[in-house]
């Protein structure tokens, strides 16, 4: 007999250990995305279409836990899943009443019934007891109680105490009144009859009063709490579960595996961002613009404090559910500030450097400026403020394209998936795609004096900061981006008080598919993209007009504290240096005007100003003299501004700080200071296609050459025949004729250059 009992016990224990636990335990609950203050932003349905929010005991009101134990299972912490005392009492009561009046169900047994519903029979009760003891073998009392709190039924598809608190009262289960505790204890006994509807109110009130009396008798409620619970009125409808900031919520739900994600999104900042974008929606729709996104970063810690993914999540006709702040788009000119900063960091330039703005060609790539104009020369700082293309394509070529690509990857740009040789210099003007969130984070790096932090979407995320740009280069870049007398300064801001210390950059992609504005102050950085996700061109999509006003509305609306209005001060790695006031380069001894600027202590450009040259001038004739003809003449030394011929033909009315040099005295022999003579246009082996129906004289090909300042005249020949003569800075026009041609230029000293071109016939 003893052996049989032992065998039965061993078999029971083996079954309890090896038989799988109820499958519903493994079903995940609802995902919850929270604001930074722990209030819910969005709750998602569980995999089995329930509102069921997992919760820990610490997050539930302790008074509710106490009342639950007293009401449902007083000896919960002392029995092994089945309460022998309760079972004995139930047997006596049921026999004496000759009907079932007590089931002796413990919390563990109730959990089994919730996980595995069965018909209410004695056989089912026996199985529940066995399964309850099995749960007690595998799970701690805490785990059992937390599962119970998660699966309690509260009507319709609402399960669990946390979901019920949200659905019934609109808040979490961590702080419940006596009325709410009694109500939540009463509903699971008959969920279909007591969940909030108008017709259930009276029945629910009666049930609540009964629960309150029992809790008072058990000592879980005092008299006041019982009276308060009985006096409460149940709600007549369920509260909707939070569904805020859906683009952010969906993105975070896909990014993080946790069931409850505490984001870094602030309620007030998020509301500001949503309201600002909403205020532009009708205006945009009238222009055929249907999508926009914006994001705000706290520069202090790299956290995203607000993000709007699109104008309307429910706009299926215009891809409203696309998470815009992570959608790759062409940035247009928005990335030029980083070429600027890297050039300063490498000692290639200073903000005041005069740079060329003339037509260029790189292996078949011939960029143009947005306004299709050329300025000859312009300071690098002004080129950035006017967002000129050619100076920055030239500058990127100097910075080195592979190094720039490596920098972008280090700065968090994840869209550069191709090999470096796939990309070209057009990357300077939008020839890649970037995600708005990642590009905004690059501007936040500028605000942090060149310190990169990985973008953080939760309060727990931390990243090790890395210095990608020197503090000084970041400061000088911000200074250039703070200039307000710029073409991209929003018109409506010109008549209103300016926002203090804001740096910003706009961008417009090719064919007007994307409009950008990014920037901020020392505390916050914001990024705005406006466009259509079908990528159709739209003439209204101009960064300064569509995205710029939104950016300034956002910055004005953010709290003006700790860094928002703080003046931008130079960093310690900058030192004052004396430069030529005209060229922005280190002054040579002939520069007539000088000024002091800030430059990096360790990356000071060494090249002297090349534009100011001293010449002997004949006082009588005003002509320039060289050593071969100066003897016997009354001459004096004068300083002149000498610009390359390729620049002189484009400078227009640029103001020189010293006159251009006069021509050489005709009787003087030439002594060239130039390093050579070179044809700039056309390029060698260039191919031209004649347009059918257009007269030949309307398709003339420009001939241009680079020559030294001492060259008086150039002579052009085509196929050995004289075409024309010109000054070095002037163009000559070649009437086209089909076939191969040799173009040759010669100066007075006999130097020459030759290129071959091919002109294709029409058709």
PyMOL commands that set and color helices and strands:
alter all, ss='L'
color gray80, all
select helices_A, chain A and resi 2-18+23-26+57-59+62-72+84-97+107-115+122-138+141-151+161-169+178-187+191-194+198-218+223-231+246-255+267-286+316-318+324-326+336-345+380-385+390-399+401-410+420-422+425-429+436-447+471-481+491-493+543-557+645-648+696-698
alter helices_A, ss='H'
color red, helices_A
select strands_A, chain A and resi 32-34+40-43+51-52+158-159+260-262+291-298+303-308+328-330+354-357+376-379+433-435+451-452+466-467+503-508+514-520+524-531+574-580+594-600+612-618+624-625+635-641+678-681+686-689+701-706+714-718+721-726+732-734+739-747+752-760
alter strands_A, ss='S'
color yellow, strands_A
deselect
rebuild
show_as cartoon
